[in-house]
Structures are given as C-alpha cells and as structure tokens.
Amino acid sequence: MSTQLIEISAPDGTAEAVVARPSTGEGPFPGVILYMDAFGIRPRIEEMAQRIADWGYVVLAPNVFYREGSVAELAPSLDMTSAEGREEAGKAAFPRVGRLTAEKALPDIDAWIAALRGLEGVAAGPVGVTGYCMGARLAVRTANAHPEVAACGGFHGGGLATDDADSPHLGLPGTRARFVFGHADHDRSMGPEAVERLGDALAAAGLEASNVIYPGASHGYSMADTSAYNEEATERHFRELRDLFEATLTA
C-alpha cells in the first residue's frame, strides 16, 4: 500500500487522516472521503482506502475520533477475528460513537471536505463519500450538508433512520447525491423497519438510490479483521460502490 498519514486542522484540534492515491494513472482524480467504523483507522481501513483509490480516486479517511486520541492510541490491540475479541475491543470503541454527536460531527465534516479539496491531485467537481457502521451516518450527513457530494455509499450502517430530531434521513430533502446502501441482515442498529423508513425518505426526496439488505451478512461484514467479516457481502459492496462512483464521479 502507498497510503500516507497526514494532519488536518479540525474544529477541536488536529486530526490525522489516511490518504490513498491511485497506484497508476495521471491525475487529477476525483476525491472520496471514507468514514471508518467504530474500531478506527487501522490496516483494514487503509486496505479499503487503497482499493478504492486504485479505481482512480484520491481517498481521505479521517480519524473522526480525534478528540479521543491519535490513530495509534485508538487502534485496537486485540485480535478481533474472534467474537470474544471483537466484543472486548468494542468496550473501548463503541462508547466513542455516542460521544460523536451531530453537533460535533457537522463542523468536522466541513473540515474533512476542505482537507480533501486541498489535497494535491484532487480534481475540481463532484466528490464521493462512503461510510461503514457509524461511518455510514457521517457519510449521509456529509451528502446532506454539501451539495458537491454526488455519490454516497453506506454499508452495514446503524441509526440512519431513527425517531431522533437529528436523524440522518431527515436531511435528505434537498440532497443531490445518488445513494447506495447495503444493510446488514438481522442488524439491531438498522432493522427492516428502519430500512423501510430510509427508503421512504429517499423516495420522498426524489433521490436515485439502492437500499437493500444483504442476506446473511451481519453488522460489520466488510471488516476482514473482525469476526463479522463476510467475503461475499464485502465483494458485493465493492462492486456496487465502484459502479456508483463510476456513474457519478467520472461520467
């Protein structure tokens, strides 16, 4: 991998971010933000960022938990390939999700967009976002807040359509992005009723979207360093995300 770690000036301090660039080709390239899951920036996130970059994009993956510590400090030290290890790592990781409120996340999102735009070799024009687990909420919030976001992917996301006043689905009216959602099966954080509510909101906003449940794929299915990994669902998500970006960012 040819990723690099950079620093970004964020609303409440300095945030690190991984940057991945295409292994071949000449820029400028469209920009993409990748929002991590609750377990943070680590080799798996770098791998995913580089894979997307090699489709022909410059990818920025920010440490959205920068208020809690650096990438190195927050990286899981346990083997998460067992259910027990993943659960144990979650004792530190999952509470951070609740502490990253919308009030904190929205100013951060402005900083992530500005940082992406400022990277060398990023083309002017539309950008894409993709997010995983809690990162899917951030991806939707980014699309809602920034009309230059033309493509938004959300995979095994949680809490995308809730009864809360700041639920991400409520910001969809006026959004311009095209969406692809690949929900986890039997996901307590995004059950069938929530998926239906999200679909209704997308339709009401007149947005082009795919909003489906991946059968047999549990929450966290794309994370190959955890016990939730599902190769079939992961490869499906990569195919659908690539098609989305090609249709919206390079057309």
N, C-alpha and C positions, 0 to 999 in steps of 0.2 A: 504494500500500500504506500501511497505517496501523500498521505494526509499530513497536515501541519496543525499545530495548536497556536491560536492567536489570542490576543486580548482585545476586549471591546469595552468601551466606556458605556456603562449601563446606569439606569436611574439611581441605584443604591450601591454603586461600587464598580469594580472591574470584574467583568465576566470573561471566562475563557470560552473558546469555541473551536471546534474542529472544522477545518476547511479541506475539502476534497476537490481535486481538479481532474479533468479527463486525462487518461494516460496517453492518448493520441489526439491528433487534430489541432487545428489552429482556431483560436478564439476570434472575437469574443463569443462567449457561451451564455445561454440563459441562466439565471440564478434560481436556486432552490434552497429553501430552508427545511431542514429535517429536525423535527422535535422528538427528542428522546423519550423513552419510557421512564418509569419511576426509579429504575436502577441506575440511571445516569449515563454519562459519557464513559465508554469503555471500549475494548477492542471490537465487540459486536456492533456497536453503533458506528465505529469507524469503518468496518467492513461494509455495512449497509450504505453509508455515505459514499464510499468509493465505488460501489457497484452502480449506484445511481449516477455518479459523476461520469463514469465510463460510458454512459448513454449519450453524453455530450452536454453536461451541465456543470456549473460550479456550485458546490453544495456547502452550505453553512449549517453546522449542528451546534447550537449554543448550549452552554451549561445553564439551563434555566433555573437551577437551584444555587446560583452563585452566592446568594445571601447566606447559604448554609455552609459553604466551603468550596474549596477548589475541586477540579476534576479528580486529582489524585486523592484528596481527602475523602471524597464521597464515593469513589469507585468501590464496588462490592469486593470484599476479600474472601468471601465464602464460595464454595462450589455450588452453583445454583442449578446444576443439572439433576439434582435430586429434589423431590418435592419438599423434603425437610430443609434442605439448604436454601431453596428459594423462599420458603416461609420465614426462615431465620433472617435472611437478608432483608426481607420485607419489613421486619420490625423497625429497622432504621429508615428504610426508604419510603414506605407508604405514608407515614405522618407528614413528610415533606410536601406531598401532593396537596393535602388540605391547607397547608400554610401558604401555598402559592395561590392566593386569591385572585379574582379577576381584577381587583383594584391594583394589585401589584403586576399582574401579567400584562395588562394592556400597555402601560408605559414601556415595559420591557420589549414588547413586540415592535414598537416604533424603533427601538434601538437595534433590534435584530434586522429589520428591514433596511435601516440606514447602513448598518455594517455590511450587509450583503451588497447593497448598491455601491458601496465604496471599495469593494474588492477589485483588484486588478483582473481584467479579462472578463468581467460580467457585462453582458450586453444590456443596453437600454431596452425597455419594453417590458412585456409581462413576466411575472415570476411565478414560481410554483411553491407549494408547501405540502409537506406530508408529516403526519404525526402518528405516534404509537402509544397505546394505552392513554395515559393522561395527556400525552403529547397531541393526541387527536383533537382534544378540546382546544389546545393552543393553536392548532392548525386552522380550525374553524373560526376561532376568534380573529386570527390574522386575516383570513379571507373576508370576514365581516368588516374589519376596520380599514383595509387597504384595497382599494379598487384595482390596483395594478396586479393583484393576485388573480391569475386566470385559471389556475388549477389547484385543487385541494384534495388531498388524499387523507383518509382517516382509517386506521386499521386497529382492530381489537380495542377500540376506544371505549371509554366509560364516561357516563354523565353528559352525553351530548344533547339530550332532550329530557330535562327534568322539570319539576314544578318550581324551581328557584327563579327568582326575578332576573338573574343574570345568566340563565341557561344559554349555552351557545346557539341553540336552534332559534332563539328569539331574535337573533341579529341577522338572520338570513335575508329578510326583505331588503332590497337594495344592493345585495351582494352580486357580483358579476361573475364569480368563478364557476367553473364546472367541477362537480364533485364525484369522487369515487369512495364509497365506504365498504369495507369488508369486515363485518362484525363477527365476533367470536360466538360460537354456539354455546347455549346454556351459560351466558355471561350475566352474573348477578348485577354488574355495574351498567349493563346495557341490554336489558331483556327485550323480548319481542314487542311489548307494548311501547317501549321507548324507541325501538327501531321504527315502528309504525308511526309514532309521533314525529320522528325526524323526517320520515318520508313524506308525511302530510305537509310539514313545514317547507320542505324543498319544493314540493309541487305547488303549494300556495304562492311561493315566491317566484314561480316560473323558471326554476333553475334546472339545467340539464344535470342529471345525477344518476348514479348507480348506487343502490342502497340495499345490500344483500347480506345475509348471514352465511358464513362459510360452514357447511355441515361438518361436525366432528372436530372443529378447531376450537380449542379453549382460549381463554383470555391470555394474551402474551404469545400467541402462536408463532410470531415471526422471530422471536428471540432465541437463537440457536444455542445460547449459553445458559438456557434455563430448561427446567423440566416441562415447560408448556410448549416447547417447540413442536411444530407440525410442518414437515417439509412440503407437503402438497399444498397446504394453505399459503405457506410462505411464498412458494414459487408462483402461485396464482396471484397473490398480491403484487409481486414484482411485475408480472405481465400486465396486469390491469393498470398499475401506476405508470408503467412505461408508455402504454397506449395513451393514457390521459395526457402525459406531458408532451408526447409527440403531436397530439392533436391540438394542443393549446399553446405550447411554448415555441414550437419550431415550424408551425404551419406558415 
